[in-house]
Amino acid sequence: MKVKFLGTGTSQGIPVIGCKCDICLSKHIKDKRLRSSVYIEKDNYNFIIDTGPDLRQQVLKNNINKLDFVLYTHAHRDHVSGIDELRSFNFIQKKAISAFGNYQLVNQLKKDYSYIFSGLKYPGLPNINLKVIKNQFEFNGIKINPIEVYHHKLKILGYRIDDFTYITDAKTIKKNELKKIDNTKILVINCLQIDEHISHLNLEEALKLIKNLSVEKVYLTHISHNLGKHNNISELLPKNVNLAFDNLSFSL
């Protein structure tokens, strides 16, 4: 399995429009963050987690020419609003793309993007098979285990594929769901900022959660300019914890 971070930023990205803070003015490439998403290659299949507003830019930058399916975490715009870009893959592959999420995600997407899911086959519309998932399932021979987490009061999904686990926008995770993460080799989890936030883990909370898990290596993602500069924060982290950055890739 190969994993690449297409984006590691929060809803505003970094730099934030109009912001003159040190982080947003930084020239360091690792301080520039598009909206969060990962691209995965496994067993000759390619898929992504979330289709944020930067998807077109991310796909072109990384020369991605094939997508077999999409895993969605939740329906907030910074995670779904690039959905129209999937039509380019429809044109290339000449077939529908399957997409998966929980009931709340599927229901919200069908409302927000009714022109896609109304049943009208207007030329140029994305062709997406959107499906509700609750438990572990298999698609194209790939076993995918959803992990339910809470984004404040909103139920959203993280995902475990083999020894790779991806969780974003979490604030709380129940004990039975935490068990699904244990013994994963690589965990990606959100870390918004230094100060406490109502719907996201901050740095202290993320590190406390990680300490109580049995995982080999951790990457922090969904990072805002309120966390700090990449190099400065990296010096504060335990040896097995790293800040993710755009275009970072690794293999399992």
Secondary structure as UniProt FT lines:
FT   STRAND          2..7
FT   TURN            11..12
FT   TURN            17..18
FT   HELIX           22..25
FT   HELIX           29..31
FT   STRAND          37..42
FT   TURN            43..44
FT   STRAND          45..49
FT   TURN            53..54
FT   HELIX           55..61
FT   TURN            62..63
FT   STRAND          69..71
FT   HELIX           77..80
FT   TURN            81..82
FT   HELIX           83..85
FT   HELIX           86..93
FT   STRAND          97..101
FT   HELIX           103..112
FT   HELIX           114..117
FT   TURN            123..124
FT   STRAND          128..132
FT   STRAND          137..139
FT   TURN            140..141
FT   STRAND          142..151
FT   TURN            152..153
FT   STRAND          154..161
FT   TURN            162..163
FT   STRAND          164..166
FT   HELIX           175..178
FT   TURN            179..183
FT   STRAND          184..190
FT   HELIX           203..211
FT   STRAND          215..221
FT   TURN            225..227
FT   HELIX           230..234
FT   TURN            235..236
FT   TURN            239..240
FT   STRAND          241..243
FT   TURN            246..247
FT   STRAND          249..251
//
